[in-house]
Amino acid sequence: MNLQAVRSIYTFEMARARRTLLQSVVSPVISTSLYFVVFGAAIGSRISHIEGISYGAFIVPGLIMLMLLTQSVSNASFAIFFPRFSGTIYELLSAPIAYYEIVIGYVGAAATKSIVLGLIILATAGFFVPLEIAHPLWMLAFLVLTAVTFSLLGFIIGIWADGFEKLQLVPLLIITPLTFLGGSFYSVDMLPPVWQTVTLFNPVVYLVSGFRWSFYGISDVSVTASLLMILVFLTLCLGLVAWIFKTGYRIKP
Amino acid sequence: MQPAIHVSNLSKTYDSGFQALKNIDLEVRRGEIFALLGPNGAGKTTLISIICGLVNPSEGTVLADGHDIVNDYRAAREKIGLVPQELTTDAFETVWATVSFSRGLFGKPANPAHIEKVLKDLALWDKRHNRLITLSGGMKRRVLIAKALSHEPQILFLDEPTAGVDVELRRDMWEVVRLLRESGVTIILTTHYIEEAEEMADRIGVISRGEIILVEDKAELMHKLGRKQLTLHLQYPLERIPATLGAHDLALAEDGTELTYTYDTQEERTGITGLLGDLNAAGIDFKDLHTRQSSLEEIFVNLVRERQ
């Protein structure tokens, strides 16, 4: 394994994040804080506790998930789209490096960034609401698995996209709506019965529910189902990435 | 001795159905400068792209330093450095960072002394802290070369290295290439400037419409390319070439107003002085003259025609 190359890609990507600190860290933190102010303080004060948890605290896992998904996807998709767009990908293709090593470098960096961001948001949330984490190890496991899975999805989008519009399309039209409708800000129990059933087809529900369970021990769906869902997602993404490199789809004619 | 590059029966058909390469066989000797000449769209870049791993071959095999570029790609690619035709660089990285990144990508441990030497050789040392976006086109080209040399390759591909580069930089680059060759690096360059091939290459390959038409020593090919034509615009039309001029290789235009003399610049005597003397003696006046060298493009066309 060309560890040196993996390390080079990883540090290169992390350096890019440091250079764009304002947009990679500060802006997600600010927008999350806004959610706390609006939902937690303004609206939350009028909503009674949900399953014994104050509304402000209840939305913390959902908010972290929202940021985790969007940031993982946008980090990883941009990281691989840009070399394709500028043409510098020639160097990756001509280097003595295996495809899986390219993926580890880029996805690893993207996932690291969103995990760090998730933890920063968690710390920020601590300023607004009292936090308790019932299962810290599970919390970390969900955080890492979700970040890796969605960074892989971002990587796939970055390879599939042939322009900046498509790069924005999936995060904007699919991931954000699914997250908003995925129980980030409410419990599925609060929905009418029909919508409760429909919601179960939304994969993000399982992620948010599992993550929230790791905080408060409450969940909309069973924790096993949540974990399975993430693993199914992860497998799907890995399969797609493998297929992309096997066929050279959009990178190697 | 094992060749640096060994290409056998290589073909490439793109998904669009366009056949870019047709059964290419080619050997590049170790330590030589090999120039691949050909008109635009001839398949030069496709050939290089396959050898370097940017494009999948449809058929055939390529060995780089004895290593198969598909099955043993790690060993093969470690030996190869590529300077692409397009000026593709990151924008916000510094020169130092991007060149160091390239070295790491090729699996080599950091070696600041080597990077420093490469940057100094390419007159980039003063710019090492500059962001790439602030560099001129010529400087970016140097950065691409520095990136390709960062991992100390044994085989260097230069795809149109001097396209859009000013004269001074072109000379500098030729100098760098010569130094590399002296250090034992095999160099393959593509170009459509005959001057460049003439200046640099040991051997020349000509590619046209996806086929290698010839591979020859430079001296031999230059001899072929060296043919020139002298055209005389006559004061008064001639009906035929006078017998006294029969010794010269002359052709008369249909309307009799132009005489064309074909000669070889590589020979010691071009025969022009003798021709002009004989013309004078025959009382043939001319009002103008010009000489032209058959262009490389024309030679390609002729070569292709000969083959068909």
Boltz contact constraints between the chains, C-beta under 6 A:
constraints:
  - contact:
      token1: [A, 2]
      token2: [B, 107]
      max_distance: 6.0
  - contact:
      token1: [A, 4]
      token2: [B, 104]
      max_distance: 6.0
  - contact:
      token1: [A, 4]
      token2: [B, 107]
      max_distance: 6.0
  - contact:
      token1: [A, 5]
      token2: [B, 105]
      max_distance: 6.0
  - contact:
      token1: [A, 5]
      token2: [B, 107]
      max_distance: 6.0
  - contact:
      token1: [A, 8]
      token2: [B, 101]
      max_distance: 6.0
  - contact:
      token1: [A, 8]
      token2: [B, 104]
      max_distance: 6.0
  - contact:
      token1: [A, 8]
      token2: [B, 105]
      max_distance: 6.0
  - contact:
      token1: [A, 12]
      token2: [B, 101]
      max_distance: 6.0
  - contact:
      token1: [A, 86]
      token2: [B, 88]
      max_distance: 6.0
  - contact:
      token1: [A, 87]
      token2: [B, 86]
      max_distance: 6.0
  - contact:
      token1: [A, 87]
      token2: [B, 88]
      max_distance: 6.0
  - contact:
      token1: [A, 88]
      token2: [B, 88]
      max_distance: 6.0
  - contact:
      token1: [A, 88]
      token2: [B, 90]
      max_distance: 6.0
  - contact:
      token1: [A, 90]
      token2: [B, 54]
      max_distance: 6.0
  - contact:
      token1: [A, 90]
      token2: [B, 84]
      max_distance: 6.0
  - contact:
      token1: [A, 93]
      token2: [B, 53]
      max_distance: 6.0
  - contact:
      token1: [A, 93]
      token2: [B, 54]
      max_distance: 6.0
  - contact:
      token1: [A, 94]
      token2: [B, 52]
      max_distance: 6.0
  - contact:
      token1: [A, 94]
      token2: [B, 53]
      max_distance: 6.0
  - contact:
      token1: [A, 94]
      token2: [B, 82]
      max_distance: 6.0
  - contact:
      token1: [A, 95]
      token2: [B, 105]
      max_distance: 6.0
  - contact:
      token1: [A, 95]
      token2: [B, 106]
      max_distance: 6.0
  - contact:
      token1: [A, 96]
      token2: [B, 74]
      max_distance: 6.0
  - contact:
      token1: [A, 96]
      token2: [B, 77]
      max_distance: 6.0
  - contact:
      token1: [A, 96]
      token2: [B, 78]
      max_distance: 6.0
  - contact:
      token1: [A, 96]
      token2: [B, 107]
      max_distance: 6.0
  - contact:
      token1: [A, 248]
      token2: [B, 56]
      max_distance: 6.0
  - contact:
      token1: [A, 252]
      token2: [B, 56]
      max_distance: 6.0
  - contact:
      token1: [A, 253]
      token2: [B, 14]
      max_distance: 6.0
  - contact:
      token1: [A, 253]
      token2: [B, 55]
      max_distance: 6.0
